[in-house]
Amino acid sequence: MTKARLKEMLLVISVSYTIISLGTSLFDAVLSGSGEEFSRLLFKFICTVIAVSILYTHPMLERLSPLAMILLQYVAAMLLVFLTIWISSFFEEIHESGYFDAFRSFTIIYIIGAVAYYVGLHLDVRKQNKLLQEIQAGQNKLH
């Protein structure tokens, strides 16, 4: 199996799992009349969307130093998570330590995801630089 095919397959699995998980939880919530499990799952999904979306803003922030970019992304992500909690507080009661719990949980997972994202990005840049050097070396041989 090729690397591109494997990536495609993993993407389809991820999307399918998300749709199935959200769908079955919503279905169970409608049947049982309790949406607590669905609310938790939906919050996790929203946090995932926030984290991935924020990490993918890096091309728009490249003029900043890497540290400033990473900190700005993290702060923006946390603000969006807190906004999500605040909005959900109009529909359900938030535990007294809900904001802190979300901060702790989201920060740990976000750091792991950001490290994976930026390491992957770094590896891609190194691969492109190596390819560019090979192309330049080939052109130098022609002259």
N, C-alpha and C positions, 0 to 999 in steps of 0.2 A: 504494500500500500504506500502510495506516495505521501510526502509530507503535506502537500496541498490538500489531498483527499482526506487525510487524517484531520487536518484543521477544519475542513468543511463538515466532517462527520461530528466532531466535537461541538461545533457551533449548532448543528441541528439537534444534537442531544440536549445541549443547554437550553435552547429555545423551547424544545418539546417538553422538557422537564418543567420548565417555568410555567408554561401554559397548562400542563396537566396538574401541577401542584396548586396553582391559583384556582383553576377551574374546579377541581375536586373539593378544595377547601371552601370555596364559595357555595358549591352545591350542598356540602355537609352543613354549612352555616344556615342556608335557607331551610333545609329539612329539619334541623335540630332547633332552630330559632336562636342559637348562640353563635355569635360571630367572633368570639374571642380568639380562636385559633386562626381564623381568616384574617383578623386584624393584625395579629403578630406576623403572619406570613406576608401580608401586604406591606407592612412596615419594613420587613427585611428586603422585599423586592424594591421598594422605594429607595432605601438606603443603598442598595446595589446600583440602581440607576443613577443616583446622585454621585456615588464614588467613581463609577466608570465614566460618566459624562464629564465630571470635573477633571479627571486625569487626561481625558482626550482634548482638553483645552490647551495643553502645553504648547502647540504650535503658535497660538495667539499670544503666548506669554514669553516667547523665546528671547525677547530683547531684555528681559529681567535676568538677574543672576539666577543660577539654578536654585540656590537656597531660598531666595525671595519668591521664586515661582512655586516651589514646593510648599512653602509656608502659606502663600496666598491661596493656593488650591485647597490646602487643608482647612484653612479658616472659612473659605467659601463653602466647602462641603459641610463643615460642622454647623454653620449658620443655616444651611438648607435642611439639615437633619433637625435642628431645633425648631425651625419654622414648621416642619412637618409634624413634630410633636405638639407644638402650640395649636396648629389647626385641628389635629385629632382630639385635642382636649375639649373642643366644642361638641364632640360626638360621644366621647367616653372619658371616664375618669382616669387621670394619669397618677401613677403612684408617686408619693412624695419624693422619692429618689429617682424618678423616671428620667429626668434630664441628665443626672450624673451617670446613671446606668447606661443610658444611650451614649453619652460621651465616652465612657470607658470602653464599651463594647465596640462602638464604631471606630474609635481611635486604633485599637489593636488590629482589627481587620483591615482598616484603611492603610495602616503602615505596611502590613504584609502585602496587600495588593499594590501599593505604590512602589515598594521595592521590586516586586515581580515585574511591574509595568516598566519601570525605568531601567532595570537590568536588561529586559528584553529590548528596549529601545536602544540602549547602549550597544548591545550585541549586533543589532541591525545596522547601526551606524558604522561599527567596525567592519562589518561584512561589506557594506557599500564602499567604504574607504579602500578596503583591500581590492575590490573589483576595479575601482577607479585607478589605483596604482598599477594594476595589471594592464589596464587599457593604455595608460600613459607609457608604460614600459614597452608595450607592443608598438606604439606609435613611434617611440624613440628608435626602435630597431629598424623601422622603415626609412628613417632619414639618415 
